[in-house]
Amino acid sequence: MRRSRHFKLYLRGLESGGRDAAPVFGRQRLRGRGTMGFWMKLAFTVAAIILVSVLAGYLWYTLFNAEIPAFLSGLLGGMAAIPVWEFLRKVNAP
């Protein structure tokens, strides 16, 4: 069985118990590029806010045949931002 170079580096990190012994999400850690930057986390969080707000608007319109109040849509989007930001922080923390 042929193994990729990245997989071999990952196994070597597991054997040595070094920094690469932690779970690797994607190839960034193996390539040495570091962690996800602040602006990338912010972009993903803003995208999640917009997505949740739009989906809440569609659901509200389907259920009540009226537009969702803006404050409610913003509240739902803001509440979705907290777990997304925490997930991104834990997955690829600096």
C-alpha positions as a Python dict, from the first residue, in 0.01 Angstrom:
ca = {
    (1, 'M'): (0, 0, 0),
    (2, 'R'): (141, 337, -97),
    (3, 'R'): (110, 616, 158),
    (4, 'S'): (127, 985, 90),
    (5, 'R'): (405, 1207, 222),
    (6, 'H'): (163, 1390, 450),
    (7, 'F'): (38, 1068, 604),
    (8, 'K'): (395, 959, 674),
    (9, 'L'): (470, 1292, 841),
    (10, 'Y'): (155, 1255, 1049),
    (11, 'L'): (255, 904, 1160),
    (12, 'R'): (606, 1024, 1247),
    (13, 'G'): (452, 1294, 1466),
    (14, 'L'): (238, 1036, 1643),
    (15, 'E'): (537, 812, 1711),
    (16, 'S'): (748, 1091, 1854),
    (17, 'G'): (463, 1233, 2061),
    (18, 'G'): (551, 1576, 1930),
    (19, 'R'): (337, 1868, 1827),
    (20, 'D'): (193, 1681, 1530),
    (21, 'A'): (44, 1419, 1761),
    (22, 'A'): (-267, 1637, 1786),
    (23, 'P'): (-543, 1573, 1534),
    (24, 'V'): (-471, 1738, 1202),
    (25, 'F'): (-757, 1918, 1029),
    (26, 'G'): (-664, 1964, 667),
    (27, 'R'): (-307, 1992, 551),
    (28, 'Q'): (-214, 2330, 696),
    (29, 'R'): (-35, 2204, 1005),
    (30, 'L'): (170, 1952, 807),
    (31, 'R'): (275, 2212, 553),
    (32, 'G'): (380, 2450, 826),
    (33, 'R'): (148, 2732, 728),
    (34, 'G'): (31, 2782, 1083),
    (35, 'T'): (-322, 2836, 1201),
    (36, 'M'): (-631, 3002, 1063),
    (37, 'G'): (-601, 3378, 1083),
    (38, 'F'): (-835, 3619, 1254),
    (39, 'W'): (-979, 3753, 928),
    (40, 'M'): (-1058, 3404, 798),
    (41, 'K'): (-1242, 3320, 1120),
    (42, 'L'): (-1429, 3650, 1097),
    (43, 'A'): (-1526, 3580, 734),
    (44, 'F'): (-1663, 3235, 821),
    (45, 'T'): (-1852, 3379, 1117),
    (46, 'V'): (-2011, 3658, 910),
    (47, 'A'): (-2107, 3403, 644),
    (48, 'A'): (-2275, 3191, 913),
    (49, 'I'): (-2463, 3497, 1045),
    (50, 'I'): (-2596, 3580, 699),
    (51, 'L'): (-2685, 3218, 623),
    (52, 'V'): (-2879, 3171, 947),
    (53, 'S'): (-3061, 3503, 904),
    (54, 'V'): (-3168, 3419, 549),
    (55, 'L'): (-3279, 3067, 642),
    (56, 'A'): (-3475, 3203, 939),
    (57, 'G'): (-3645, 3452, 706),
    (58, 'Y'): (-3747, 3178, 463),
    (59, 'L'): (-3875, 2958, 744),
    (60, 'W'): (-4070, 3245, 902),
    (61, 'Y'): (-4226, 3337, 567),
    (62, 'T'): (-4323, 2975, 505),
    (63, 'L'): (-4485, 2938, 846),
    (64, 'F'): (-4654, 3277, 888),
    (65, 'N'): (-4673, 3419, 532),
    (66, 'A'): (-4518, 3746, 653),
    (67, 'E'): (-4171, 3898, 676),
    (68, 'I'): (-3963, 3823, 982),
    (69, 'P'): (-3896, 4120, 1211),
    (70, 'A'): (-3542, 4249, 1156),
    (71, 'F'): (-3447, 4233, 1524),
    (72, 'L'): (-3545, 3866, 1539),
    (73, 'S'): (-3341, 3780, 1233),
    (74, 'G'): (-3040, 3964, 1375),
    (75, 'L'): (-3083, 3794, 1710),
    (76, 'L'): (-3083, 3449, 1550),
    (77, 'G'): (-2779, 3534, 1338),
    (78, 'G'): (-2591, 3666, 1639),
    (79, 'M'): (-2674, 3360, 1842),
    (80, 'A'): (-2540, 3142, 1559),
    (81, 'A'): (-2215, 3340, 1554),
    (82, 'I'): (-2112, 3236, 1904),
    (83, 'P'): (-2090, 2858, 1847),
    (84, 'V'): (-1933, 2907, 1501),
    (85, 'W'): (-1659, 3132, 1644),
    (86, 'E'): (-1593, 2891, 1930),
    (87, 'F'): (-1579, 2594, 1693),
    (88, 'L'): (-1330, 2771, 1467),
    (89, 'R'): (-1122, 2870, 1768),
    (90, 'K'): (-1105, 2514, 1900),
    (91, 'V'): (-1045, 2344, 1566),
    (92, 'N'): (-756, 2561, 1458),
    (93, 'A'): (-654, 2768, 1760),
    (94, 'P'): (-346, 2990, 1730),
}
